Structures are given as structure tokens and as C-alpha cells.
Amino acid sequence: MKNYLDFEKEIKALEQEVDGLKSPFGSEGISEVDTDKIKNTQREINQKLEEIYSNLNSWQKTQVARHEDRPKANFYIKKIFTQFTLLSGDRYFGDDKSVIAGFGLIDNKSVLIIGQEKGEDLNSRIERNFGMMRPEGYRKCIRLMKLADRFQIPVISFIDTPGAYPGIGAEQRGQASAIANSIECCMSLTVPNISIIIGEGGSGGAIALASSNKVIMLENSIYSVISPEGCASILWRDPSKSLQAAEAMKLTAKDLLKLKIIDEVIPEPLGGAHRDPDSIAADIKYSIIKNLKAFENFSKDEVYDHRKTKFLQIGRDQGFSNSSNLSDGNLSYKDSGFKKVKSHIRSNIFVYGGLGLLLLASFIAILS
């Protein structure tokens, strides 16, 4: 049974009509199927889908990112990779079912695959804790990322979580430090790591695994520090203002690409990834292979510097680059020529002000 969102009511009605037309059993028994009407109705459905999905606002994209039928990490792992070997446990506490991790092959190359998994039905969602990882989940990922780094195996992460689990047990077992250590581990890798946000990229629970050389988003996925409902509750004390919050947060793939927080957007099939899962899986596979090939000739230091520079550039015009003039190899900030002049004038404003007054006085004396 298909699930429909609030803004898909017209599509629901049309698809139910198509299902009725496809049935050969009418009110008077078996009747001929009207194929022309089916084709026309299907064409109308496609037009409606194109009209609706080309004008989605930020809140509607959030709803699509959370869609029940949207393909999850487990689906992509099975479709994209071969010889996947599941590995479990953090060697401290236990195994976290909300994250799937193991080694596999893509294009005959070994990779470490990490996938935040929400589950497909109620029972599996409860078992997977709705994709909300606990400290042992992050520690499992850290253990495997260090193993991959030792053997120079690239890391591929599928991000899909509303956030890290906020339960008291998770806090007692060091949730905050586990997330911080996971970010540190991702940033310190000397192998390429690629993250694909396939649904929700929520808060530190997402960035703990998305501190990567390449951060890729599906067209209708989201990536933010907090959910729109949580933001609305804090700012306006009113969760119903989720639309305003979503628009202000710039959490869509289009906005984040413009802000250079992510590196690539993968277009989704008409109506969202859940309408053609095989097609979007093929597109993701192509993107992963393409990005892995881009790092083939990079040395360990170049991979590390690429990631470091990428994150230091966020929010800056020119960003940081490795300065050859610095013996310690630290990153220095490169200002544009205009900014340098502006900064110089600001720091010497009184000198230039005095010179200006002197020139003005000289000009007045000449005229008099």
C-alpha cells in the first residue's frame, strides 16, 4: 500500500482511478480495459508530479525526506555493493542496530560501508531505534574507520537520522564524547571518505559521520543542526511554525550547495526517490565511483589536506590554504586584494582622516 503526503491528495485520487481502470472486473462483470484512458490518466499524474515536485517548499522537502517508503541505507547497500560483510560491536558495550557497518566491493574496489538505518516497518524501526545512534554505534564506526585507514580502504557513509539518541542511558555512556570522537576520526582519516545524505541529516548525529571529503545529498533530502519542529519550538514556542523555521534554516540540498556546505546534489526521479528506488541507487553508485576515481592519485597528506581545507573554507570567501611561507605548515587565511585595502584603511582611519582634513584646508586656502 502506497503512502501519500498531504500535498499529494490529487495524485492519490488519480492513481486510485488508474488502479480501478486496470481492473477487468466492472459493475457488470468482466469488461474490456480502457488502455487509452489509462495512458491519459498516467500522463496527467506525471504532469501533476512535475508541477508539485518542481515547486516544493523547504517544509514539504522535509516531509519527502521523511517519507515512509523512501529507500533506506540497507536497500542501497544491497543494490550498490557486492560481497558485503557485516561487522558488529564496539568492543566496549555492545552492538548498535541503528547503524549497519562492514566491508564490501564497488567496481571491484574494497570500501568500508557505514549506513544509518531507520527500518522498514514498525518492528524493524523499533529495533533500529528509528535511526538514532547510541554511543556504542559511533564507537563501532570509529573502530572500523581506523581499521579502514590502516589498510588504506576508502569509507562510504549513508546518512539518514533525525539525530543522535538523547536517552539517559546514552548520556550515561558518553554520547557527546562519542560524537566528538567520531568527528575527529572522520577528519583525521588519510583515505577518501564520501558521505551521501539519503534522507534526514539531523544534528550532530549526522555530522559525526558526514565530516567527509565529499558530502553529497539527494535532491529531496535535508541537512541541518536541528529539526524544523525543534527550531520552531525554541524560537517561537510554537511547533506549528515549522514552515517558517524550515525556510529560515536553509536545510535543503539546493540551499546547502549554494552555501558550499555540500559538494554535489543527485537529482531524484519524478515524485521522489521512493517512486523509482532502482534508478536512484544506480545514480548514487555512479556518483560514488566517480568521486572515488577523483582521489585515486592523491597521497595520504593530500587527502587529509583536501578535507581540512574544505571545512575551513565554509563561510569564507577565499578560505584557508597551505602557506609555503610557514615553516610549521599551518593553514593561513588568504584575503582578497579589496579586503586587504579595506582592512588597512580601517586600521589607519585617523591618519587618513587627518590627511583628508589637511588637503581640504589647503584647497580652501588656494581658493581664497
Secondary structure, 3 states (H helix, E strand, C coil): CCCCCHHHHHHHHHHHHHHHHHCCEECCEECCCCHHHHHHHHHHHHHHHHHHHCCCCHHHHHHHHCCCCCCCHHHHHHHHCEEEEECCCCCCCCCCCCEEEEEEEECCEEEEEEEECCCCCHHHHHHCHHHCCCHHHHHHHHHHHHHHHHCCCCEEEEEEECCCCCCHHHHHCCHHHHHHHHHHHHHHCCCCEEEEEEEEEEHHHHHCCCCCCEEEEECCCEEECCCHHHHHHHHCCCHHHHHHHHHHHCCEHHHHHHCCCCCEEECCCCCCHHHCHHHHHHHHHHHHHHHHHHCCCCCHHHHHHHHHHHHHHCCCCCCEEECCCCCCCCEEECCCHHHHHHHHHHHCHHHHHHHHHHHHHHHHHHHC
